[in-house]
């Protein structure tokens, strides 16, 4: 069978969908000796030699979220004469003859009213309309709808009950590299970024669902209440349209000397910074899966997680859960993992065991089983 994977979030950045795409393709090719794969990526992505001759790479310049995806890509795919298209995100051609499978990571455009915010009003309105029309149309077109967590599958079933018979849940995995020691020398990395004190860490996007403003306020509250004179908060962030309010908030809280913002670092530097953090803060209001929480657990770092979205499903009982809308409770969670040594050690031990349960090899094997359902 010839399978085409639309993986246009492989653009050189490290988003959740990009991580999913990279690891799923890598393990599909590793496990599957029967099917042939063609992968569509964005310009700028450089595939490694490890992919071998069984993967053919194509480039499609338009962004995933575009009318070109819905109305132009289909004819080009039909010309390829493949047997199946698996879009690794929930947008795909609407008038394509080739059978379609899609992966849904979350339903933020329908759940988070600020998902398309910080754009001119007309642009924001257009994006909202696009998502609300395109997602259900693509789900209607697809033979099956893969979901990366049971929580996401439940959201699809609740918001779009007509598609419930199409829902299949295949949880994402964890990159085995995160179970190995960090690749870089921490002394060199800490010197590069001028880190001299213990620190709690966050990395990820700045979207409103990440709850960064509440996290910064909670960290400041923790510092004031516990008189913590050492711990810093390190944020690895992209300075995008949602970033601009954070520096002002940091000043308002008097945390200029305690909250550090780093621009995007290399993957190896990020792993090293994670492995040496005292805690990983992830009080997100909504996650379709939550890769960073698993990565922290694998690195022996206790996680402060929001009691929301898929995080309880992914973290089990092995994170310090907090009320995402309560500054004092988030601050309590931060203090618990930083100051309560027995509790901290318990979370570290349980977290590593939890992380080892998530395997990209198993995820890819289950996706291959879904392919078999279609043929």
C-alpha positions in Angstrom: 0.0 0.0 0.0 1.2 3.5 -0.8 0.6 5.9 2.0 1.0 9.7 1.9 1.6 11.5 5.1 0.8 15.2 5.2 3.4 16.4 7.8 3.6 20.1 7.0 4.2 21.0 10.7 7.7 19.6 10.0 9.2 23.0 9.4 12.2 23.0 11.6 10.4 24.1 14.8 9.5 22.0 17.7 5.7 22.3 18.2 3.7 19.5 19.6 2.3 18.6 16.2 5.9 18.8 14.8 7.1 16.4 17.5 4.2 14.0 16.8 4.9 14.1 13.0 8.6 13.5 13.3 8.4 10.6 15.8 5.4 8.9 14.2 7.0 8.9 10.7 10.3 7.7 12.1 8.7 4.8 13.9 6.3 3.9 11.1 9.3 3.5 8.7 11.2 1.6 11.4 8.3 -0.9 11.9 6.5 -1.2 8.6 8.3 -3.3 6.0 5.2 -3.6 3.8 3.9 -0.1 2.9 5.6 2.7 1.0 5.5 6.2 2.4 5.5 9.6 0.8 5.7 12.6 3.1 4.7 16.2 2.4 6.8 18.7 4.4 7.2 22.5 4.4 10.2 24.2 2.7 13.0 24.4 5.1 12.7 21.0 6.7 15.8 18.9 6.1 15.1 15.1 6.4 17.9 13.0 7.9 19.6 10.2 5.9 18.1 7.8 8.4 14.8 7.8 6.6 16.2 5.5 3.8 14.8 4.9 0.3 11.4 3.8 1.4 10.4 7.4 2.2 9.8 9.9 -0.6 9.8 13.5 0.4 7.7 16.2 -1.3 7.3 19.9 -0.6 4.1 21.9 -0.5 4.7 25.5 0.2 1.2 26.7 1.4 0.7 26.6 5.2 -1.4 23.8 6.7 -4.0 26.3 7.8 -4.9 27.6 4.3 -7.5 27.4 1.6 -4.9 25.7 -0.5 -5.0 22.8 1.8 -8.7 22.5 1.4 -9.1 23.2 -2.3 -5.8 22.9 -4.2 -3.8 20.1 -2.6 -6.4 17.4 -3.4 -5.9 17.2 -7.1 -2.1 17.1 -6.7 -2.5 14.2 -4.3 -4.9 12.3 -6.6 -2.3 12.6 -9.3 0.2 10.7 -7.1 -2.0 7.6 -7.2 -1.5 6.7 -3.5 -3.9 4.4 -1.6 -4.3 6.5 1.5 -3.7 10.0 2.8 -3.0 10.4 6.5 -3.0 14.1 7.5 -1.1 14.4 10.7 -3.3 17.4 11.7 -7.0 18.0 11.3 -7.0 19.8 8.0 -7.0 18.1 4.6 -8.4 18.4 1.0 -12.2 18.3 0.8 -12.5 17.2 -2.8 -9.9 14.5 -3.0 -10.8 11.0 -4.3 -8.1 9.3 -2.2 -9.3 7.8 1.1 -8.4 10.0 4.1 -7.4 9.5 7.7 -6.7 12.5 10.0 -5.2 13.1 13.4 -6.7 15.5 15.9 -4.4 16.9 18.6 -6.9 19.2 20.3 -10.0 21.3 19.6 -8.6 24.6 20.8 -10.3 26.7 18.1 -13.7 25.6 19.5 -12.8 25.6 23.2 -10.4 28.6 23.7 -12.1 31.9 22.7 -8.7 33.5 22.5 -7.1 31.0 20.2 -7.1 33.3 17.2 -6.6 36.5 19.3 -4.0 39.2 18.9 -4.7 39.7 15.2 -6.6 42.5 13.4 -10.3 42.0 13.9 -11.0 41.0 10.3 -8.1 38.5 10.3 -9.2 37.0 13.6 -12.8 36.7 12.4 -11.6 35.0 9.2 -9.5 32.5 11.2 -12.4 31.6 13.5 -14.7 31.1 10.6 -12.1 29.0 8.8 -11.7 26.6 11.8 -15.4 26.3 12.4 -16.1 25.4 8.8 -13.0 23.4 8.0 -12.7 21.1 11.0 -16.1 19.5 10.8 -16.0 19.3 7.0 -12.7 17.5 7.1 -13.9 15.1 9.8 -16.9 14.4 7.6 -14.6 13.6 4.7 -12.3 11.3 6.8 -12.8 7.5 7.1 -11.5 7.6 10.7 -10.5 10.3 13.1 -7.4 9.5 15.2 -7.1 11.3 18.6 -3.9 11.6 20.5 -5.6 11.2 23.9 -8.9 9.9 25.3 -9.6 13.4 26.5 -9.4 14.7 22.9 -11.6 11.9 21.7 -14.2 12.8 24.3 -14.1 16.4 23.2 -14.7 15.4 19.6 -17.6 13.2 20.6 -19.1 16.0 22.7 -18.8 18.8 20.2 -19.4 16.6 17.1 -21.5 13.6 18.1 -22.2 12.7 14.5 -18.6 11.7 14.1 -18.4 9.5 17.2 -18.4 6.2 15.1 -15.2 7.4 13.4 -13.2 8.1 16.6 -10.2 6.1 17.4 -7.8 6.9 20.2 -4.1 6.2 19.8 -2.1 8.0 22.5 1.2 9.6 21.5 4.5 8.4 22.7 7.7 9.7 24.2 10.9 10.2 22.3 13.3 7.6 23.7 16.0 10.3 23.7 14.3 11.8 26.7 15.0 8.7 28.7 18.7 9.0 28.2 21.1 11.4 30.0 21.2 14.9 28.5 23.7 15.4 25.7 25.3 18.6 26.9 27.5 19.5 29.8 25.3 21.5 32.2 28.2 23.7 33.3 28.7 24.9 29.8 25.0 25.4 29.1 24.4 27.2 32.4 27.4 29.5 31.7 26.1 30.2 28.2 22.7 31.4 29.7 24.2 32.8 32.9 22.2 30.5 35.2 23.8 30.5 38.7 20.8 29.7 40.9 18.3 26.8 41.2 15.4 27.3 38.8 12.0 26.1 37.9 11.4 25.7 34.1 8.7 26.2 31.5 9.0 25.7 27.8 6.3 25.7 25.2 4.1 28.2 23.4 2.8 31.5 24.8 -0.8 30.8 23.7 -3.5 31.8 26.3 -4.2 28.2 27.2 -0.7 27.8 28.6 -1.7 30.1 31.5 1.6 31.9 31.7 0.4 35.1 33.3 -1.2 33.0 36.1 2.0 31.0 36.4 4.2 34.1 36.8 1.9 35.5 39.4 1.9 32.2 41.3 5.7 32.1 41.2 5.9 35.6 42.6 3.4 34.7 45.3 5.5 31.6 46.2 8.6 33.8 46.5 6.9 36.3 48.7 5.1 33.8 51.0 7.9 31.3 51.5 10.7 33.9 51.4 12.4 31.8 48.7 15.6 33.9 48.0 17.2 31.5 45.5 14.9 29.9 43.0 14.5 31.5 39.6 11.9 30.9 37.0 13.3 30.2 33.5 11.0 30.5 30.5 12.0 29.2 27.1 9.7 31.1 24.8 9.2 32.3 21.3 8.6 36.0 21.3 5.4 35.9 19.2 2.1 37.9 19.4 1.1 36.5 22.7 4.4 37.3 24.4 4.2 41.0 24.6 2.3 41.3 27.9 4.7 39.1 29.8 7.6 41.5 30.3 5.2 44.1 31.8 3.7 41.5 34.1 7.1 40.4 35.3 7.9 44.1 36.1 4.6 44.6 37.9 5.3 41.5 40.1 8.8 42.8 40.9 10.3 39.7 39.4 12.8 41.2 36.9 15.7 39.5 38.8 13.9 36.2 39.3 12.2 35.4 36.0 14.5 34.7 33.1 13.2 34.6 29.5 15.4 32.7 27.0 14.8 32.6 23.3 14.3 29.3 21.6 17.3 27.1 22.4 18.6 24.0 20.6 16.9 20.6 21.4 20.0 19.4 23.2 20.3 22.6 25.3 16.6 22.3 26.2 17.1 18.7 27.4 20.1 19.8 29.5 18.2 22.7 31.0 15.3 20.4 31.7 17.3 17.7 33.4 18.8 20.2 35.8 15.6 22.1 36.7 14.2 21.8 40.2 10.7 21.7 38.9 8.8 21.9 35.6 5.8 24.2 35.7 2.9 23.3 33.4 -0.4 24.8 34.9 -2.0 24.7 31.5 -5.7 25.3 31.1 -6.0 23.0 28.1 -3.8 20.3 26.6 -4.7 17.8 24.0 -1.8 15.6 25.1 1.1 17.4 26.9 4.5 16.3 25.7 6.5 18.6 28.0 5.0 17.1 31.1 6.1 13.6 30.0 9.6 14.9 29.0 10.0 16.4 32.5 9.0 13.1 34.2 11.5 11.2 32.0 14.2 13.6 33.1 13.6 13.0 36.8 12.0 16.5 37.3 8.8 16.9 39.3 5.9 18.4 37.4 3.4 21.0 38.6 0.4 20.4 36.2 -3.0 22.0 35.7 -5.9 19.8 36.6 -7.4 20.2 33.2 -7.4 18.9 29.7 -5.5 15.7 29.0 -2.9 16.3 31.7 -4.6 14.1 34.4 -4.8 11.3 31.8 -1.2 11.6 30.7 0.4 12.3 34.2 -1.8 9.9 36.2 -1.3 10.5 39.9 2.4 11.3 39.4 2.3 15.1 39.1 1.5 17.9 41.6 -1.9 19.0 40.3 -3.2 22.5 40.8 -6.3 24.6 40.2 -5.3 26.5 37.0 -7.5 29.5 38.0 -6.2 29.9 41.5 -2.9 31.8 42.0 -2.5 30.6 45.6 -3.0 27.0 44.7 -0.5 27.1 41.9 1.9 28.7 44.3 1.2 26.0 46.8 2.0 23.4 44.1 5.3 25.1 43.3 6.3 25.2 47.0 5.3 21.5 47.4 7.7 20.3 44.8 10.5 22.7 45.8 10.4 22.4 49.6 8.8 19.1 50.5 11.7 16.7 49.9 9.9 13.3 50.5 7.0 14.4 48.3 9.4 15.7 45.7 11.3 12.4 45.6 8.0 10.5 45.4 7.0 12.5 42.3 10.4 12.0 40.7 10.3 8.2 41.2 6.8 7.8 40.1 7.1 10.2 37.2 10.0 8.3 35.6 8.0 5.1 35.7 5.0 6.9 34.2 7.0 8.3 31.3 8.3 4.8 30.4 4.7 3.7 29.7 4.5 5.9 26.6 6.2 4.4 23.5 6.3 5.7 20.0 6.9 2.1 18.8 3.6 1.1 20.3 1.9 4.2 18.9 3.2 3.5 15.4 2.1 -0.2 15.6 -1.4 0.9 16.5 -1.5 3.4 13.6 -0.4 0.6 11.2 -3.4 -1.4 12.6 -5.7 1.5 11.7 -4.2 1.5 8.1 -5.1 -2.2 7.9 -8.7 -1.3 8.8 -9.0 0.8 5.7 -7.7 -1.9 3.3 
